[in-house]
Amino acid sequence: MESHQASKVDTSGTAKAVISCFQKLGVSFDTDQIEMVGIPEEHISGQAFHLYHLTSLDETVSFEFQHNVCGRSIYAEGTSFWLFWCSFDKKLLRHGFVLML
């Protein structure tokens, strides 16, 4: 499940990164399986809700991983932190690493 502000029209990079991690663990999961959901009214201008639900083949075990962001300030804070960090470690910039907070 994924929910973002109305202006976001594609799957988030966060969801793609988490799916990639699950795939490396052997989980059969594709971005086509992401269910887009409605946006909470109080956070219509900026938010990100993610819920990953995994179920065993025999459906006897399930696992959920959830992370939610309300507001947009965390994105600016994360970008500022990354730029600050890269000012000390130039090789991160040279190699194009992205720091996900």
Number of C-alpha atoms within 10 A of each C-alpha: 14 20 21 25 18 12 9 10 8 8 16 15 10 13 18 14 12 14 19 16 12 16 13 10 9 9 14 10 13 12 12 7 8 18 12 14 12 12 18 16 8 10 15 15 15 18 20 19 20 22 16 16 11 16 12 10 8 6 8 7 9 10 9 9 10 11 10 12 15 16 15 13 11 13 13 10 12 14 15 12 14 18 16 11 14 16 12 9 11 11 11 16 14 9 8 8 11 10 13 11 11
